[in-house]
């Protein structure tokens, strides 16, 4: 699968869940990848991807 066209999956928090360091790292990774994807598709060269 292409590096830019990957499924991003958020960490789902719920009441009573034990949160670990990996959960916070995964959450930060999700948001960084989300921003990178948006910046690449909207602010990159040429026509917006998907049109």
N, C-alpha and C positions, 0 to 999 in steps of 0.2 A: 504494500500500500504506500502511496506517495506520502512524503513527510508532511506536506501541507494539507492533504485531504485525509485527515484522520478523524476518528470520532473522539470528541472531547467529552469526558465523563466527569461530572462534578461529584464531590464528596457529599453524601447525603447524611446530614446530622439529624438526630432525633433525641428526644428527651430520654435520658438514661444511658446514652451511648458513651462508652469509655473512649476518650480521645487520646491518640498517641501522637508522637512527633511525626510519624509517617503520614498521618492524616493531614496535619498542617502543611507539610512539605508537598503533598499531593494537591492540596487546595491552591497553594501558591503556584505550582507548576501549571495547573489548569488555567488560572487567570493570565499567567505570562503567555502561554500558548494561544489563548483566546485573543489577547491583544496583538500578538505577532501575526496571527492569521488575519485579523481585521485590517491591520496596517498593510499587510502584503496585498490583500485583495482590493482595498479601497484607495490606498495611497501609492500603489506600485505603478509601473509603467503601463501604458496602453489602456484598453477598455476594461472596465470592472469585470472581474471573473464571474461567469455565470450568465452574462447577457447574451 
